[in-house]
């Protein structure tokens, strides 16, 4: 009898805990050139749930064009033609956007993704960047572009290559996303 009561109490407590957890629908939007940013986006999805939306250039960069044309376009704040062309986030409660860093700025693909957002006004967001060493102006540029669209950036994180391999650093980013999920 005691065992049955304990199981019932545990079930009620588990149900109560689930009721306290936010049930926010999250869009995890990212561009990944080498796969590092994709890996972080997937870890966020595993830790917080949500839909992954990968934004890709319509014309792929080669190693040479990424570091020449791509970096020049990033420095200028330009966008690339992308797929998807438009990103409707109106069904989502939270937006997470991740980018690699090119020439201390978001990639042209990420610039285009932010400009392609629809239905984003008034929504909270968390932004992150992956980089070899320094993120430079990347997060500032993303935050300003999102704020101009009426998005409220509630958290941001820059992860170096070393940070991306550190479970504690990645967990800290996931915690930022979870904090933004609390209404």
C-alpha positions in Angstrom: 0.0 0.0 0.0 2.8 2.4 0.9 4.6 1.7 -2.4 1.4 2.4 -4.3 0.9 5.7 -2.4 4.5 6.7 -3.1 4.2 5.9 -6.8 0.9 8.0 -7.0 2.6 10.9 -5.1 5.6 10.7 -7.5 3.3 10.7 -10.5 1.4 13.7 -9.2 4.7 15.5 -8.5 6.0 14.7 -12.0 2.8 16.0 -13.5 3.0 19.1 -11.3 6.6 19.7 -12.5 5.5 19.3 -16.1 2.8 21.8 -15.6 5.4 24.3 -14.3 7.7 23.8 -17.3 7.0 26.4 -20.0 5.4 25.0 -23.1 6.9 27.6 -25.5 7.4 26.8 -29.1 11.0 27.6 -30.2 12.5 28.3 -33.6 16.2 27.5 -33.7 17.4 29.3 -36.9 21.1 28.9 -37.9 23.6 29.0 -40.7 26.5 26.7 -40.5 29.5 26.6 -42.9 31.6 23.9 -41.3 29.0 22.2 -39.1 30.1 23.7 -35.8 27.1 26.1 -35.5 24.8 23.2 -36.6 26.1 21.1 -33.8 25.5 23.8 -31.2 21.9 24.4 -32.6 21.3 20.6 -32.3 22.5 20.6 -28.7 20.1 23.5 -28.0 17.3 21.5 -29.6 18.1 18.5 -27.5 18.2 20.6 -24.3 15.2 22.8 -25.0 13.2 21.2 -27.8 12.2 23.3 -30.8 12.3 23.3 -34.5 15.6 23.5 -36.4 15.6 25.9 -39.4 18.8 25.8 -41.3 19.4 28.7 -43.6 21.6 28.0 -46.6 23.0 30.1 -49.4 21.5 29.4 -52.8 25.0 29.4 -54.1 27.5 27.5 -51.9 30.7 29.1 -50.9 34.0 27.3 -51.6 36.9 27.6 -49.1 38.4 30.3 -51.3 35.1 32.3 -51.8 34.1 32.0 -48.2 37.3 33.8 -47.1 37.3 36.3 -49.9 33.9 37.2 -51.2 32.0 35.9 -48.1 34.1 37.8 -45.6 34.0 41.0 -47.6 30.2 40.7 -47.8 30.0 40.0 -44.1 32.1 43.1 -43.3 29.7 45.2 -45.4 26.7 43.7 -43.7 25.3 42.3 -46.9 23.0 39.4 -47.3 23.0 36.4 -49.6 20.1 34.9 -51.5 19.1 32.1 -49.2 16.8 29.1 -48.8 14.4 29.5 -47.2 13.7 33.0 -48.7 11.3 33.9 -46.0 11.1 32.6 -42.4 7.7 33.0 -40.7 8.2 32.8 -37.0 4.6 33.9 -36.1 3.8 30.4 -34.7 6.8 30.5 -32.3 7.1 32.0 -28.9 10.9 32.2 -28.9 13.5 32.7 -31.6 17.1 31.4 -31.3 19.5 32.5 -34.0 23.1 31.2 -34.5 25.8 32.1 -36.9 29.5 31.5 -37.6 31.7 34.6 -37.4 33.2 35.8 -40.6 35.6 38.8 -40.4 34.2 39.6 -36.9 30.6 39.9 -38.3 27.6 37.6 -38.9 27.8 35.7 -42.2 25.9 37.1 -45.2 23.6 34.1 -44.9 22.7 35.1 -41.3 22.2 38.7 -42.3 19.7 37.5 -45.0 18.0 35.2 -42.5 17.4 38.0 -40.0 16.0 40.2 -42.8 13.8 37.3 -43.9 12.0 37.0 -40.6 8.3 37.5 -40.7 5.9 37.6 -37.7 8.7 38.4 -35.3 7.6 41.6 -33.7 7.4 41.5 -29.9 9.1 38.1 -29.7 12.0 37.3 -27.4 15.2 36.0 -28.9 18.5 34.4 -27.9 21.5 34.8 -30.2 24.8 33.0 -30.4 27.9 33.0 -32.5 30.6 30.4 -33.0 34.1 31.6 -33.8 37.7 30.6 -34.0 38.8 33.2 -31.5 36.9 36.4 -31.3 33.3 37.3 -32.2 34.1 41.0 -32.8 30.9 42.9 -33.6 28.8 39.9 -34.5 26.4 39.8 -31.6 26.0 43.6 -31.7 25.1 43.6 -35.4 22.6 40.8 -34.9 21.0 42.4 -31.8 20.6 45.8 -33.6 19.1 44.1 -36.7 16.7 42.1 -34.6 15.7 45.1 -32.4 15.0 47.1 -35.6 12.4 44.3 -36.4 10.8 44.6 -33.0 12.5 41.5 -31.5 13.7 41.7 -27.8 17.1 40.0 -27.5 17.1 38.4 -24.0 20.4 36.5 -24.1 23.5 36.2 -26.2 26.6 34.1 -26.3 29.8 33.9 -28.3 31.5 30.4 -28.3 35.0 30.0 -29.5 36.1 26.7 -31.1 37.4 25.6 -27.6 34.1 26.7 -26.0 32.1 24.6 -28.5 33.9 21.5 -27.2 33.3 22.4 -23.5 30.0 20.9 -22.2 29.8 23.5 -19.5 30.0 26.4 -22.0 27.4 24.8 -24.2 25.2 24.1 -21.1 25.4 27.8 -20.2 24.0 28.7 -23.6 21.2 26.2 -23.2 20.5 27.7 -19.8 20.2 31.2 -21.5 17.6 29.7 -23.9 15.7 28.1 -21.0 15.7 31.4 -19.1 14.2 33.1 -22.1 11.5 30.5 -22.2 10.1 31.5 -18.8 7.2 33.9 -19.4 
